[in-house]
Amino acid sequence: MASYPKSGNTWFRAFLANHLLESKIPVDINHLGGDPIASARVVFDEEAGVKASELTAHEIERWRPRVYEQLSETATSPRFMKVHDAYTYNVWGEPLMSKAATWGALYFVRNPLDVVVSYAHHTTLTVERIIENMGDASANMLGNPNQLSTQLTQRLLTWSGHVLSWVDEPGLRLHVMRYEDMKLRPFETFRDAIVFIELPDDAARIERAIAHASFEELQSQEAESGFREKLPLAESFFRKGEIGSWREVLSDAQVERLIAEHGEVMQRFGYLTEAGEIVY
């Protein structure tokens, strides 16, 4: 389950947990089950048999494909893993997300104008800083060598680069989900994903899982019990989840810059018309 940050990945994980468990009540957002994020340091340390903190960045990237292959080889049932890394290769020419270990990928894409706003709130960075990061081909998450995190460094590339790295990767079985379709056409969109990953295609079960993972439900649970994936300084993780919130936040100059940098990919995924008009 791959995405640039703040594009609907966690929302889908909540839906998937509710679908898999067939619970009569919404699943606790702090107990969604499934595997840790692909970049989790504990996963690497346990599977590689050596602590990532003792290795160089190149050494970590050399062993990440082996880690996922080992996880795949020992799996007795499908494993669903969240990924924020762009689809990149190490210096030995191997993709970090090994194809041998990957049955398929769901890729979540969202209007980058809304991604900016949501990501800024999530990280408590300024909108301008997020726009710069989204246009930086060397951008990464948790890449400070002097700060040990629970996750490994994740290369993001630019927003456009991240999207294309996954959707244009040859030999990868992939299904794209637009955030906007998840909001506007939930049953058809979530059902298409269920069919893609070959889980039970039961309409009542899908509808119940959608309801149990509604944004209102996720917000309510976070307000009552908190959410452990929220960054410490952020006000909330499930903030608004709206389409078009960028219109209230971004300046004309910021919008023009994002379109100049990402217009081609925006147009490809229906966020920009051929005439240059913004959709959503």
ZASE-154979 format. One line per 8 residues: number of its first residue (from 1); their letters; for each residue x, y, z of N, C-alpha, C, O. Coordinates in pm, whole numbers, plus 50000, padded with zeros to 5 digits. Example, Ala and Ser with C-alpha at 12.3 -4.5 7.8 and 13.67 -1.06 7.14 Angstrom:
1	as	51319:49431:50780:51230:49550:50780:51320:49670:50780:51424:49668:50846 | 51285:49775:50708:51367:49894:50714:51290:50003:50787:51341:50114:50804;
***
This chain:
1	masypksg	50087:49883:50000:50000:50000:50000:50091:50122:50000:50140:50164:50105 | 50112:50178:49881:50214:50281:49865:50152:50417:49836:50047:50427:49773 | 50218:50521:49885:50169:50657:49860:50271:50760:49903:50354:50735:49990 | 50262:50876:49842:50326:50995:49898:50250:51025:50027:50129:51000:50032 | 50316:51076:50131:50245:51101:50257:50119:51185:50241:50112:51275:50158 | 50019:51153:50323:49892:51225:50332:49808:51213:50205:49751:51310:50156 | 49803:51091:50152:49728:51067:50029:49619:50962:50043:49560:50920:49943 | 49591:50918:50167:49482:50823:50187:49523:50684:50230:49438:50597:50245;
9	ntwfrafl	49652:50663:50249:49703:50530:50285:49647:50481:50418:49600:50368:50427 | 49653:50564:50520:49605:50523:50653:49454:50502:50653:49404:50412:50720 | 49383:50584:50581:49238:50567:50567:49207:50429:50509:49120:50358:50559 | 49280:50392:50405:49255:50261:50346:49292:50149:50442:49223:50047:50447 | 49397:50167:50518:49435:50065:50617:49323:50043:50717:49297:49929:50757 | 49256:50150:50757:49144:50137:50849:49029:50059:50784:48969:49972:50846 | 49001:50092:50659:48898:50017:50585:48936:49870:50575:48853:49782:50600 | 49061:49843:50540:49106:49705:50521:49096:49626:50652:49054:49510:50651;
17	anhllesk	49134:49686:50763:49125:49619:50892:48981:49581:50923:48953:49471:50970 | 48889:49673:50896:48747:49645:50921:48694:49538:50827:48612:49456:50866 | 48740:49539:50702:48696:49437:50606:48748:49299:50645:48673:49201:50640 | 48875:49291:50683:48935:49162:50716:48874:49101:50841:48852:48980:50847 | 48847:49184:50942:48798:49134:51070:48646:49115:51072:48594:49045:51159 | 48576:49177:50978:48430:49167:50972:48365:49202:51106:48266:49141:51146 | 48422:49301:51173:48374:49338:51306:48238:49409:51297:48210:49482:51202 | 48155:49385:51398:48025:49451:51405:48038:49595:51453:47946:49675:51435;
25	ipvdinhl	48152:49626:51514:48180:49763:51558:48311:49808:51494:48392:49722:51458 | 48335:49938:51479:48458:49986:51416:48584:49937:51490:48589:49936:51613 | 48683:49897:51412:48811:49854:51468:48882:49975:51530:48877:50085:51476 | 48949:49952:51643:49026:50056:51711:49138:50103:51618:49215:50021:51569 | 49148:50234:51594:49249:50286:51502:49391:50262:51554:49486:50266:51476 | 49406:50239:51683:49538:50209:51738:49570:50061:51738:49675:50019:51788 | 49481:49982:51683:49502:49837:51672:49450:49790:51536:49361:49705:51529 | 49506:49845:51430:49462:49812:51295:49517:49679:51247:49470:49624:51147;
33	ggdpiasa	49616:49626:51317:49675:49500:51277:49761:49517:51153:49799:49629:51117 | 49793:49406:51088:49879:49412:50971:50025:49432:51008:50060:49435:51126 | 50107:49446:50908:50251:49462:50929:50287:49606:50960:50211:49697:50925 | 50402:49628:51024:50451:49766:51041:50480:49826:50904:50484:49755:50804 | 50501:49957:50900:50539:50023:50776:50668:49960:50724:50751:49915:50802 | 50685:49957:50591:50800:49890:50530:50933:49945:50579:51034:49875:50580 | 50933:50070:50620:51056:50136:50666:51083:50117:50814:51178:50175:50867 | 51002:50037:50883:51018:50020:51027:51156:49961:51059:51194:49858:51004;
41	rvvfdeea	51228:50026:51147:51362:49981:51183:51359:49843:51247:51448:49761:51224 | 51257:49817:51328:51250:49688:51398:51235:49573:51299:51289:49465:51323 | 51163:49594:51189:51148:49489:51088:51284:49458:51026:51321:49342:51012 | 51357:49562:50989:51489:49543:50929:51582:49471:51027:51646:49372:50991 | 51587:49520:51150:51680:49462:51248:51652:49314:51272:51745:49234:51280 | 51525:49279:51284:51489:49141:51313:51517:49048:51195:51566:48937:51213 | 51484:49094:51075:51498:49008:50958:51642:49001:50907:51687:48897:50859 | 51715:49113:50917:51853:49115:50869:51950:49053:50969:52058:49007:50932;
49	gvkaselt	51910:49052:51096:51996:48996:51199:52108:49089:51240:52203:49047:51307 | 52098:49214:51199:52196:49315:51237:52122:49448:51249:52027:49472:51175 | 52164:49532:51341:52096:49658:51360:52130:49756:51248:52246:49772:51211 | 52027:49819:51196:52048:49917:51089:52137:50031:51137:52207:50093:51057 | 52134:50060:51265:52215:50169:51321:52364:50142:51310:52445:50234:51327 | 52402:50017:51280:52542:49981:51268:52587:49977:51121:52702:49945:51092 | 52495:50010:51031:52524:50001:50888:52524:50139:50822:52466:50234:50876 | 52587:50149:50707:52581:50271:50629:52449:50273:50552:52378:50173:50544;
57	aheierwr	52417:50390:50496:52294:50403:50419:52293:50307:50301:52191:50245:50271 | 52407:50293:50232:52416:50201:50118:52399:50056:50163:52335:49976:50095 | 52456:50023:50276:52443:49886:50327:52298:49854:50361:52251:49743:50336 | 52228:49951:50419:52086:49931:50450:52007:49907:50322:51924:49817:50315 | 52034:49990:50221:51962:49975:50095:51998:49844:50025:51916:49788:49951 | 52118:49795:50047:52156:49667:49986:52075:49552:50046:52041:49456:49976 | 52045:49563:50175:51978:49453:50243:51826:49466:50249:51758:49369:50280 | 51773:49583:50219:51626:49597:50226:51553:49501:50132:51454:49442:50175;
65	prvyeqls	51595:49482:50007:51525:49385:49923:51525:49245:49984:51426:49173:49976 | 51640:49205:50045:51649:49072:50106:51553:49059:50224:51494:48953:50246 | 51538:49167:50299:51447:49166:50414:51305:49137:50368:51236:49053:50427 | 51260:49205:50263:51123:49185:50216:51106:49047:50152:50999:48987:50161 | 51210:48998:50087:51202:48864:50029:51191:48759:50138:51118:48661:50124 | 51265:48779:50246:51257:48685:50358:51120:48688:50423:51065:48584:50459 | 51063:48808:50439:50929:48820:50493:50828:48748:50404:50737:48680:50452 | 50845:48763:50274:50754:48701:50178:50765:48548:50182:50665:48478:50179;
73	etatsprf	50889:48499:50189:50912:48355:50186:50856:48284:50309:50817:48167:50301 | 50852:48354:50421:50803:48292:50545:50656:48320:50572:50601:48273:50672 | 50592:48396:50485:50451:48433:50506:50361:48312:50482:50380:48236:50386 | 50263:48295:50569:50165:48187:50553:50030:48242:50507:49937:48166:50480 | 50021:48373:50499:49900:48440:50450:49943:48574:50393:50055:48619:50418 | 49855:48640:50316:49894:48770:50259:49936:48870:50365:49874:48879:50471 | 50041:48945:50336:50089:49048:50427:50068:49183:50361:50104:49203:50245 | 50008:49274:50436:49977:49407:50383:50069:49509:50451:50062:49528:50572;
81	mkvhdayt	50153:49572:50372:50255:49661:50427:50243:49801:50367:50237:49818:50246 | 50239:49900:50454:50235:50040:50414:50373:50084:50369:50474:50046:50429 | 50378:50164:50261:50505:50212:50207:50493:50360:50173:50398:50402:50106 | 50590:50440:50219:50598:50579:50175:50719:50603:50085:50731:50709:50023 | 50809:50506:50077:50923:50519:49986:50875:50534:49842:50776:50473:49802 | 50945:50616:49765:50927:50611:49620:50984:50478:49573:51061:50414:49644 | 50946:50436:49452:50999:50309:49401:51137:50338:49341:51149:50380:49226 | 51240:50313:49422:51376:50346:49382:51465:50222:49384:51427:50117:49436;
89	ynvwgepl	51582:50238:49328:51680:50130:49318:51804:50163:49400:51839:50280:49415 | 51870:50061:49453:51996:50084:49523:52110:50088:49422:52089:50073:49302 | 52232:50109:49471:52346:50126:49381:52383:49996:49311:52463:49997:49218 | 52327:49885:49353:52351:49757:49289:52245:49725:49183:52241:49616:49126 | 52157:49826:49158:52058:49810:49053:51936:49730:49092:51863:49683:49005 | 51914:49714:49222:51799:49637:49270:51693:49730:49328:51727:49825:49399 | 51566:49707:49299:51462:49789:49362:51454:49759:49511:51459:49644:49552 | 51443:49865:49592:51432:49843:49736:51311:49759:49770:51317:49672:49856;
97	mskaatwg	51199:49785:49699:51078:49704:49718:51085:49588:49618:51031:49595:49508 | 51151:49482:49659:51177:49368:49571:51051:49318:49501:50949:49294:49565 | 51059:49303:49370:50946:49249:49295:50919:49104:49332:50805:49059:49329 | 51024:49032:49366:51007:48891:49405:50924:48879:49532:50860:48776:49555 | 50924:48983:49613:50849:48980:49739:50716:49052:49729:50643:49061:49827 | 50684:49103:49610:50564:49186:49594:50464:49119:49502:50488:49103:49382 | 50351:49079:49559:50242:49021:49479:50169:49130:49400:50126:49107:49287 | 50156:49246:49461:50090:49357:49395:50098:49480:49481:50135:49473:49599;
105	alyfvrnp	50064:49595:49424:50070:49721:49497:49946:49805:49470:49903:49819:49356 | 49891:49860:49577:49788:49963:49567:49861:50096:49580:49935:50118:49676 | 49841:50185:49482:49905:50315:49490:49798:50423:49506:49706:50433:49425 | 49811:50504:49612:49715:50609:49643:49769:50743:49596:49881:50782:49631 | 49689:50813:49518:49731:50944:49467:49625:51047:49504:49505:51018:49504 | 49671:51168:49534:49581:51276:49576:49625:51406:49510:49744:51425:49484 | 49531:51494:49485:49563:51625:49430:49676:51689:49512:49660:51711:49632 | 49791:51718:49448:49904:51772:49525:49873:51904:49594:49938:51937:49693;
113	ldvvvsya	49776:51980:49545:49740:52105:49611:49683:52076:49750:49709:52150:49844 | 49606:51968:49762:49553:51929:49893:49658:51857:49977:49659:51866:50100 | 49748:51784:49909:49856:51718:49981:49939:51819:50058:49976:51797:50173 | 49970:51931:49994:50049:52036:50057:49988:52078:50191:50057:52083:50293 | 49860:52108:50189:49792:52158:50308:49790:52052:50417:49821:52080:50533 | 49754:51929:50380:49746:51822:50479:49883:51787:50536:49897:51765:50657 | 49983:51783:50450:50119:51748:50493:50177:51857:50583:50249:51827:50678 | 50146:51982:50554:50194:52092:50637:50137:52081:50779:50210:52098:50877;
121	hhttltve	50007:52051:50789:49947:52034:50921:50006:51913:50993:50029:51916:51113 | 50030:51806:50918:50082:51683:50977:50221:51703:51036:50251:51654:51145 | 50306:51774:50963:50445:51791:51005:50467:51917:51087:50572:51933:51150 | 50370:52009:51087:50378:52142:51147:50483:52228:51077:50529:52328:51133 | 50522:52191:50955:50609:52276:50873:50523:52376:50798:50401:52360:50789 | 50585:52478:50744:50509:52577:50669:50467:52521:50533:50529:52429:50480 | 50362:52579:50478:50317:52540:50345:50430:52560:50244:50451:52475:50158 | 50500:52670:50253:50608:52699:50160:50718:52593:50167:50773:52554:50065;
129	riienmgd	50748:52548:50288:50852:52444:50304:50806:52312:50240:50885:52242:50178 | 50680:52279:50256:50629:52155:50197:50631:52164:50045:50666:52067:49978 | 50595:52279:49990:50599:52298:49845:50742:52278:49794:50764:52215:49691 | 50839:52334:49866:50979:52316:49828:51018:52169:49831:51083:52120:49738 | 50978:52098:49936:51011:51956:49948:50948:51875:49835:51010:51783:49782 | 50824:51910:49799:50754:51835:49694:50816:51857:49557:50789:51781:49464 | 50898:51960:49544:50965:51986:49418:51112:51949:49420:51185:51978:49325 | 51157:51884:49528:51298:51851:49547:51321:51702:49519:51271:51617:49592;
137	asanmlgn	51396:51671:49416:51420:51532:49378:51502:51455:49481:51505:51332:49479 | 51568:51527:49572:51647:51460:49676:51571:51451:49809:51629:51412:49910 | 51444:51487:49809:51366:51488:49934:51355:51348:49993:51344:51249:49922 | 51358:51344:50125:51341:51217:50194:51273:51239:50329:51259:51352:50375 | 51233:51131:50389:51178:51135:50524:51279:51070:50617:51336:50966:50586 | 51300:51133:50732:51385:51078:50838:51528:51051:50788:51586:50946:50814 | 51581:51149:50716:51713:51132:50659:51826:51197:50737:51938:51205:50687 | 51798:51243:50858:51901:51307:50940:51994:51200:50998:51951:51121:51082;
145	pnqlstql	52121:51195:50956:52212:51091:51005:52246:51102:51153:52299:51009:51212 | 52216:51217:51211:52247:51238:51352:52128:51214:51444:52134:51241:51564 | 52019:51164:51387:51898:51142:51466:51844:51002:51438:51804:50972:51326 | 51843:50919:51540:51795:50781:51526:51644:50778:51541:51590:50821:51643 | 51576:50727:51439:51430:50719:51439:51386:50574:51442:51467:50483:51421 | 51258:50552:51467:51203:50417:51464:51186:50367:51320:51156:50250:51298 | 51207:50458:51222:51198:50420:51082:51328:50451:51010:51404:50540:51050 | 51352:50377:50902:51467:50402:50817:51439:50523:50727:51324:50564:50712;
153	tqrlltws	51543:50578:50670:51526:50687:50575:51445:50639:50455:51466:50529:50404 | 51353:50724:50410:51269:50692:50295:51286:50799:50189:51256:50916:50213 | 51333:50761:50072:51348:50855:49961:51210:50883:49900:51137:50790:49865 | 51176:51011:49889:51046:51051:49835:51053:51101:49691:50956:51090:49617 | 51168:51154:49651:51180:51224:49523:51086:51344:49525:51044:51388:49633 | 51052:51400:49409:50949:51503:49403:50813:51435:49414:50803:51312:49406 | 50707:51515:49431:50573:51453:49432:50548:51381:49300:50504:51266:49299 | 50576:51448:49189:50557:51387:49058:50646:51264:49042:50602:51161:48990;
161	ghvlswvd	50770:51275:49086:50862:51163:49076:50816:51043:49155:50831:50929:49110 | 50760:51068:49271:50708:50960:49355:50596:50887:49282:50596:50764:49273 | 50500:50963:49231:50387:50902:49161:50436:50819:49043:50398:50702:49030 | 50519:50876:48959:50563:50808:48838:50654:50689:48869:50657:50591:48794 | 50727:50698:48979:50817:50587:49014:50740:50458:49036:50789:50349:49007 | 50618:50471:49087:50534:50353:49110:50449:50320:48989:50448:50205:48943 | 50377:50417:48936:50278:50385:48832:50342:50349:48699:50279:50281:48617 | 50465:50392:48675:50532:50362:48549:50639:50254:48564:50713:50226:48469;
169	epglrlhv	50648:50193:48681:50748:50089:48701:50708:49963:48624:50601:49908:48649 | 50791:49917:48532:50757:49798:48453:50760:49671:48539:50840:49658:48631 | 50671:49579:48506:50670:49449:48573:50610:49450:48712:50627:49354:48787 | 50541:49557:48747:50481:49567:48879:50329:49560:48867:50269:49644:48800 | 50268:49463:48930:50122:49452:48930:50067:49561:49022:50093:49561:49142 | 49991:49656:48964:49957:49777:49040:49815:49824:49010:49767:49813:48898 | 49751:49876:49113:49618:49935:49100:49621:50073:49164:49662:50087:49279 | 49579:50176:49090:49582:50314:49139:49447:50352:49199:49342:50323:49141;
177	mryedmkl	49450:50417:49314:49330:50469:49379:49347:50619:49401:49441:50663:49467 | 49254:50697:49347:49257:50841:49373:49181:50871:49502:49073:50818:49527 | 49241:50956:49583:49179:50998:49709:49039:51054:49684:48945:51027:49759 | 49027:51131:49578:48900:51196:49548:48791:51094:49516:48675:51115:49550 | 48828:50984:49451:48730:50879:49423:48692:50805:49550:48579:50760:49565 | 48787:50792:49641:48757:50731:49770:48651:50811:49845:48569:50756:49918 | 48654:50943:49825:48556:51030:49890:48423:51035:49815:48317:51027:49877 | 48430:51047:49683:48310:51073:49604:48240:50946:49555:48119:50946:49536;
185	rpfetfrd	48316:50839:49537:48261:50712:49489:48313:50599:49577:48379:50507:49527 | 48284:50604:49707:48349:50510:49798:48323:50363:49770:48417:50283:49769 | 48197:50325:49746:48171:50182:49729:48244:50127:49607:48312:50025:49616 | 48230:50194:49492:48293:50145:49370:48446:50144:49385:48512:50051:49339 | 48501:50247:49448:48646:50261:49458:48706:50158:49553:48805:50094:49520 | 48646:50142:49670:48697:50044:49765:48671:49902:49714:48753:49812:49736 | 48560:49882:49647:48533:49750:49594:48635:49712:49487:48680:49597:49483 | 48670:49805:49400:48771:49777:49298:48902:49733:49362:48970:49644:49311;
193	aivfielp	48938:49795:49476:49060:49757:49546:49048:49616:49603:49143:49538:49596 | 48932:49583:49658:48909:49450:49715:48919:49344:49605:48977:49237:49626 | 48864:49373:49490:48872:49280:49377:49017:49264:49334:49061:49152:49306 | 49092:49373:49329:49232:49368:49287:49314:49279:49379:49396:49200:49332 | 49293:49292:49510:49374:49213:49603:49310:49078:49637:49357:49004:49723 | 49200:49050:49566:49136:48918:49572:49089:48880:49712:49111:48768:49759 | 49023:48976:49778:48954:48949:49904:48806:48931:49874:48761:48965:49764 | 48728:48879:49969:48586:48852:49943:48510:48975:49893:48507:49079:49959;
201	ddaarier	48450:48961:49777:48375:49070:49713:48230:49062:49757:48142:49021:49680 | 48207:49101:49882:48073:49096:49941:48026:49239:49966:48087:49312:50045 | 47918:49279:49899:47875:49419:49904:47846:49466:50046:47889:49575:50084 | 47774:49386:50124:47739:49427:50261:47865:49442:50346:47876:49534:50427 | 47958:49352:50328:48083:49356:50404:48165:49480:50368:48222:49545:50455 | 48169:49512:50240:48243:49630:50195:48177:49757:50247:48246:49847:50295 | 48046:49766:50238:47974:49884:50285:47994:49904:50435:48011:50017:50480 | 47991:49796:50511:48011:49807:50655:48152:49854:50687:48172:49938:50775;
209	aiahasfe	48251:49801:50615:48389:49842:50638:48410:49989:50602:48483:50060:50671 | 48345:50035:50496:48352:50177:50459:48294:50264:50570:48353:50365:50607 | 48179:50224:50622:48114:50300:50729:48201:50302:50855:48213:50406:50920 | 48260:50188:50888:48342:50178:51009:48474:50254:50995:48539:50284:51095 | 48513:50286:50871:48636:50361:50849:48607:50501:50795:48694:50564:50735 | 48485:50548:50816:48451:50682:50771:48540:50785:50840:48589:50761:50950 | 48561:50898:50774:48648:51000:50832:48593:51049:50965:48669:51082:51057 | 48462:51055:50975:48398:51099:51100:48430:51001:51213:48456:51042:51326;
217	elqsqeae	48426:50872:51182:48458:50770:51281:48604:50778:51323:48635:50769:51441 | 48692:50794:51226:48834:50804:51257:48864:50927:51342:48943:50921:51436 | 48801:51039:51308:48818:51162:51387:48768:51143:51528:48832:51185:51624 | 48652:51080:51541:48592:51058:51672:48682:50973:51760:48702:51004:51878 | 48736:50866:51703:48825:50779:51781:48952:50853:51822:49000:50838:51935 | 49007:50934:51730:49128:51007:51764:49101:51109:51874:49183:51126:51965 | 48987:51177:51867:48952:51276:51969:48937:51210:52105:48970:51270:52208 | 48886:51087:52107:48861:51019:52233:48984:50951:52290:49009:50956:52410;
225	sgfreklp	49063:50886:52201:49174:50803:52251:49310:50841:52195:49410:50781:52235 | 49316:50938:52104:49442:50971:52040:49477:50870:51932:49410:50768:51918 | 49581:50901:51856:49626:50812:51749:49777:50808:51755:49843:50912:51743 | 49833:50690:51773:49976:50678:51797:50063:50713:51677:50184:50728:51692 | 50004:50725:51559:50082:50762:51440:50088:50913:51419:50156:50960:51328 | 50018:50989:51501:50023:51136:51492:50158:51184:51541:50208:51137:51643 | 50216:51277:51468:50342:51336:51513:50317:51421:51636:50211:51481:51649 | 50414:51428:51729:50393:51494:51858:50340:51636:51852:50255:51674:51932;
233	laesffrk	50388:51717:51757:50349:51858:51753:50223:51884:51671:50168:51994:51676 | 50177:51784:51598:50058:51803:51515:49933:51808:51602:49924:51740:51704 | 49838:51890:51560:49713:51902:51634:49631:51773:51625:49571:51730:51723 | 49629:51714:51508:49557:51588:51488:49609:51521:51363:49674:51584:51281 | 49581:51391:51348:49618:51317:51229:49505:51324:51127:49526:51357:51010 | 49384:51292:51173:49266:51298:51087:49204:51437:51102:49115:51458:51184 | 49254:51531:51022:49220:51671:51042:49087:51709:50977:48992:51744:51047 | 49079:51701:50843:48956:51736:50771:48919:51631:50667:48803:51591:50656;
241	geigswre	49018:51588:50592:48993:51489:50489:48908:51541:50375:48840:51463:50307 | 48909:51671:50352:48822:51730:50252:48891:51739:50116:49014:51732:50105 | 48810:51754:50014:48860:51779:49880:48853:51930:49854:48749:51992:49876 | 48964:51988:49808:48964:52130:49774:48995:52225:49888:48973:52345:49875 | 49047:52172:50000:49079:52261:50113:49192:52358:50078:49211:52459:50146 | 49267:52326:49972:49377:52414:49931:49327:52554:49894:49401:52651:49904 | 49200:52563:49850:49146:52691:49804:49142:52795:49917:49142:52915:49891 | 49137:52749:50039:49130:52839:50154:49267:52872:50211:49279:52955:50301;
249	vlsdaqve	49372:52807:50159:49504:52819:50221:49611:52871:50126:49688:52960:50163 | 49617:52818:50006:49727:52849:49915:49707:52982:49843:49596:53018:49806 | 49816:53053:49825:49812:53178:49747:49815:53146:49599:49847:53034:49560 | 49782:53243:49516:49786:53223:49372:49927:53184:49327:49945:53099:49240 | 50026:53248:49385:50165:53220:49347:50203:53077:49383:50274:53010:49307 | 50157:53029:49498:50188:52892:49539:50120:52791:49448:50179:52689:49413 | 49997:52819:49410:49925:52731:49318:49996:52727:49182:50013:52620:49123 | 50037:52843:49134:50105:52851:49005:50236:52773:49008:50272:52707:48911;
257	rliaehge	50307:52780:49119:50434:52707:49130:50410:52556:49127:50482:52482:49059 | 50310:52510:49201:50280:52367:49204:50238:52315:49066:50277:52206:49025 | 50159:52394:48997:50117:52353:48862:50236:52353:48767:50247:52264:48682 | 50324:52451:48779:50443:52457:48694:50531:52336:48714:50591:52284:48620 | 50539:52289:48839:50628:52178:48871:50562:52042:48852:50630:51943:48823 | 50430:52035:48867:50363:51904:48867:50245:51896:48771:50170:51798:48773 | 50228:51998:48687:50111:52004:48599:50094:51883:48509:49981:51839:48488 | 50203:51829:48457:50193:51716:48366:50132:51594:48435:50044:51528:48379;
265	vmqrfgyl	50178:51565:48556:50124:51450:48629:49984:51482:48680:49898:51393:48683 | 49959:51605:48719:49824:51644:48761:49724:51621:48648:49615:51569:48671 | 49763:51659:48528:49674:51640:48414:49652:51491:48386:49541:51449:48354 | 49755:51414:48398:49745:51269:48373:49644:51203:48466:49575:51109:48426 | 49635:51251:48590:49545:51188:48686:49417:51266:48712:49347:51242:48810 | 49388:51360:48622:49259:51427:48626:49248:51542:48722:49137:51581:48758 | 49360:51599:48764:49357:51714:48853:49370:51847:48779:49359:51954:48838 | 49394:51836:48651:49413:51955:48569:49363:51923:48428:49398:51819:48372;
273	teageivy	49281:52011:48372:49232:51989:48236:49340:52030:48136:49440:52093:48172 | 49318:51994:48009:49412:52032:47905:49418:52184:47890:49518:52239:47845 | 49310:52250:47929:49305:52397:47922:49371:52462:48043:49379:52585:48051 | 49419:52381:48137:49486:52434:48254:49394:52466:48371:49436:52531:48466 | 49268:52421:48364:49176:52444:48474:49191:52337:48580:49204:52219:48550 | 49189:52381:48706:49209:52288:48818:49079:52213:48847:48972:52273:48856 | 49091:52082:48861:48977:51997:48897:48991:51963:49045:49100:51930:49092 | 48882:51971:49116:48881:51947:49261:48948:52062:49337:48956:52058:49460;
***
